[in-house]
Amino acid sequence: MADRKTFEFEVTTKKFLTFNSKEVRTDLTRWDLGSRISLTTFTYNNFFKDYQAKDFAYDFFNDPTVQANLKVFSANQRQLVSWGSHEIKECQVEIVPCSITSMDFFDRLFLDWPLQPP
């Protein structure tokens, strides 16, 4: 992975109003997820192309900013803890095809299923 420009990451200050709403927090607590989930967003410094997915994931998990800010759930501590400093030597990436860009795609839900919009 030498001789390539690496991706570098920074934490953003994005606020998730819906995620932090009273209703969502109540549901997360009811499902025992209130203390098991957090959202953190990052920006990166380079343009991304599909063929760079493995390099992107490798750089993401090895980035010191990501490692310092990414939280994972510790089953034995029963709380979110820092990802910590780990060297990721290999990662696997699967490209998920997402060619549908029109919201018309969801019209099938109302045509094929007995669902009605509110």
C-alpha positions, 0 to 999 in steps of 0.5 A: 500500500506504499506509493499511494496518497492515503486518505486522512480523516477529521471528526465533524461537528454534525448534530443529529437532531432526529437521533437525539430526539426524545422519541428516538432516545426513548425507543433506543432505551426500550430496545436496550440500545440507548447506551450501545449506539453512538453516531460520529461523522468524519470528513476525508481529504481525497476524492473517492473512487470505487476502486479505492474502497479497500484503501479507503477502509484500510486508511479509515481504520488505521487513522489516529483520529478515527481510532481516537474518536470511534466508539465500540460497544464492550460486552464485558464493560456493557458500555461504549468505549474508545476503539483505541489504537490498533494496527489493521493489517488487512481488511475486506470490502464488498461493494454494494451496488446502488444504481437506483437513484429515483424515489419512484422505486418505492412506489412499488410498496404501495402498488404491490403491498397493502400499504397506504401512505399516511 
